[in-house]
Amino acid sequence: MLFETYFKAIKLFAKVIGKIALQAPLLITGYLMANYILNKTSNLLVHLGFTICIAYLCYLAIYFVKGIIISLRSNRNYFWVPILLIMVFFVCMLPVLILLQTDFKFINALTTNNLLQPVIVFIYFIYAYSRYSFLKNVAPRSVYIFYQAGISITNRLLHFRIPGSVTRIIFGK
C-alpha cells in the first residue's frame, strides 16, 4: 500500500514536470520577448502577463505551422521537411540544449552513473515530439482554428497559379 502511494506520487510529479518542461520553449520565448519589448521598470504582473500572452501566441503559431506541414506533406511537396526540422528544433531540442547547459547536481546526486543524464534528455525529446505529433492530422480544440488556417492558407497557395510567381518557385507547382 505504501509503495503504491509513493509510486503514484512519483508518477504525478514526473507528469507535472513533463508538462512544465513541454511549455519551456514557449515560456522562454515569451520571457525573452517581454524583456525586449517592456522596459525594466515595468510592473511584475504586467511582465508576467505579457510573457504568458506571448507564450500562448507561440503555441498558436506552432499549430499554425503544423497545419502548414500537414498540408505540404499531403500535397507531396517536400518543403515540409525543413519546416518540420525547424519546429522539432524549437520544440524538442531547445529545451534539451537548455537542460544540458544547466547544472545537473540533483541528477548526479541520485546516481553515480553518468548514464542517467542522456537518458532523461532522450526521454524528454521523445515525450515532447509525441505530444505535438507534427506528422499527425490532429490538434487540440483550443488551437484548432489556427491549425486549420495553416492548412487552408497553404492549400490556397499551392493551387494559386501565376506563371513565374514566387509561390510556384517556393512550393514547386
QUIGIFEN-V171091 format. One record per residue. N is the residue number from 1. RES is the residue in one letter. SS is DSSP state (2 for helix, 1 for strand, 0 for the rest). Layout:
n & res & ss
N & RES & SS
N & RES & SS
This chain:
n & res & ss
1 & M & 0
2 & L & 2
3 & F & 2
4 & E & 2
5 & T & 2
6 & Y & 2
7 & F & 2
8 & K & 2
9 & A & 2
10 & I & 2
11 & K & 2
12 & L & 2
13 & F & 2
14 & A & 2
15 & K & 2
16 & V & 2
17 & I & 2
18 & G & 2
19 & K & 2
20 & I & 2
21 & A & 2
22 & L & 2
23 & Q & 0
24 & A & 2
25 & P & 2
26 & L & 2
27 & L & 2
28 & I & 2
29 & T & 2
30 & G & 2
31 & Y & 2
32 & L & 2
33 & M & 2
34 & A & 2
35 & N & 2
36 & Y & 2
37 & I & 2
38 & L & 0
39 & N & 0
40 & K & 0
41 & T & 0
42 & S & 0
43 & N & 0
44 & L & 2
45 & L & 2
46 & V & 2
47 & H & 2
48 & L & 2
49 & G & 2
50 & F & 2
51 & T & 2
52 & I & 2
53 & C & 2
54 & I & 2
55 & A & 2
56 & Y & 2
57 & L & 2
58 & C & 2
59 & Y & 2
60 & L & 2
61 & A & 2
62 & I & 2
63 & Y & 2
64 & F & 2
65 & V & 2
66 & K & 2
67 & G & 2
68 & I & 2
69 & I & 2
70 & I & 2
71 & S & 2
72 & L & 2
73 & R & 2
74 & S & 2
75 & N & 0
76 & R & 0
77 & N & 0
78 & Y & 0
79 & F & 0
80 & W & 2
81 & V & 2
82 & P & 2
83 & I & 2
84 & L & 2
85 & L & 2
86 & I & 2
87 & M & 2
88 & V & 2
89 & F & 2
90 & F & 2
91 & V & 2
92 & C & 2
93 & M & 2
94 & L & 2
95 & P & 2
96 & V & 2
97 & L & 2
98 & I & 2
99 & L & 2
100 & L & 2
101 & Q & 2
102 & T & 0
103 & D & 0
104 & F & 0
105 & K & 2
106 & F & 2
107 & I & 2
108 & N & 2
109 & A & 2
110 & L & 2
111 & T & 0
112 & T & 0
113 & N & 0
114 & N & 0
115 & L & 2
116 & L & 2
117 & Q & 2
118 & P & 2
119 & V & 2
120 & I & 2
121 & V & 2
122 & F & 2
123 & I & 2
124 & Y & 2
125 & F & 2
126 & I & 2
127 & Y & 2
128 & A & 2
129 & Y & 2
130 & S & 2
131 & R & 2
132 & Y & 2
133 & S & 0
134 & F & 0
135 & L & 0
136 & K & 0
137 & N & 0
138 & V & 0
139 & A & 0
140 & P & 0
141 & R & 2
142 & S & 2
143 & V & 2
144 & Y & 2
145 & I & 2
146 & F & 2
147 & Y & 2
148 & Q & 2
149 & A & 2
150 & G & 2
151 & I & 2
152 & S & 2
153 & I & 2
154 & T & 2
155 & N & 2
156 & R & 2
157 & L & 2
158 & L & 2
159 & H & 2
160 & F & 0
161 & R & 0
162 & I & 0
163 & P & 0
164 & G & 0
165 & S & 0
166 & V & 2
167 & T & 2
168 & R & 2
169 & I & 2
170 & I & 2
171 & F & 2
172 & G & 0
173 & K & 0
